[in-house]
Amino acid sequence: MKDENVLSLTDLTMNFGGKNVLNGINLDVYQGQIIGYIGPNGAGKSTTVIIMLGLIEDYDGKVEIFGQDISKGDHTYKRKIGYVPENAEIYDNLTASEYLTFIGELYGLDQVDVEVKARKLMHAFEMEDVFHTRLASFSKGMRQKVLIISSLLHDPDLLFLDEPLNGLDANSVMVIKEVLSQLAAQGKTIFYSSHIMDVVEKISNRIVLLLDGEVEADGSFEALREQSKEGTLEAIFNQLTGFDEHEDVARDFVGIVGGEDRHG
């Protein structure tokens, strides 16, 4: 079961403005894996995800999801995908009930069934009391919970999460991390992109580091730690990306704050 190939990228290349954003990525993702997809800004993470979601077609190489070449024009695979973007537009004039029902119907769910399911999920997040409240009044954390619920309403087999913990309090973070763990145990596959290294380290059973549009590292945290001889994913990340200037940058910054600008 866990060896079933859910997602396959073959020589994936993307050129934008005369520059290669992706340089021949090869990646196979299997059922039940939680992939921590990390890399510096501009490494190509978001571009990869957008291509896999079928939102960009001007790429070279092959993308197969559930064994289906997504370039063939059959979009039925999207019904088995959930997505939480880093910056999502949400309809402020709708209530949580209206928004979630609308999203559920887009995935082909029955209106009554999806409303019942959405209410139960809101209750699980201790938000049932605002089920019929307009989203405009929601805090960032509340909006994020609604987005997470909307990505799971149709019980997807493949979940793409881009900074899904934005705005959540510590207790909610613990709940979401456990939700992801239990979903993976049920055979769901999760593609998790974040800059919060300690969370990626704890929840992922496989970590893929993208650098300059290429896969720089791919393996479990334990394997990457053994290869790099570093103790944390953050340290491994800094070593592999060649960024070792954080102390100097911080020292300069604090010096400027305190009126000790040594460059000025």
Number of C-alpha atoms within 10 A of each C-alpha: 8 15 10 13 16 21 20 21 20 15 15 21 21 24 13 10 6 7 9 14 20 25 19 18 19 16 15 11 20 20 22 25 23 25 24 29 23 24 25 16 12 13 19 21 24 16 17 19 20 14 17 20 19 15 10 14 13 11 15 15 14 16 22 18 20 17 13 17 17 21 16 7 9 10 13 10 18 17 15 16 21 23 22 20 20 16 11 10 8 13 13 14 13 16 19 29 22 19 24 25 24 18 18 23 18 12 14 12 16 12 14 11 12 21 22 12 17 26 21 14 20 19 14 10 16 10 16 17 10 18 20 14 16 17 22 14 13 16 11 12 15 19 21 22 22 24 22 20 19 23 22 20 21 21 15 18 22 27 22 22 22 21 16 22 22 16 16 18 11 9 8 15 16 12 12 17 16 13 12 19 19 13 20 20 15 13 17 22 26 28 20 23 25 20 16 13 17 12 15 24 18 12 17 21 18 21 26 22 21 24 21 18 23 20 19 13 18 17 15 17 22 15 14 21 16 12 11 14 12 15 13 16 22 16 17 21 20 17 14 16 16 9 11 11 10 10 9 10 11 11 13 16 14 13 14 14 10 9 10 12 13 8 7 6
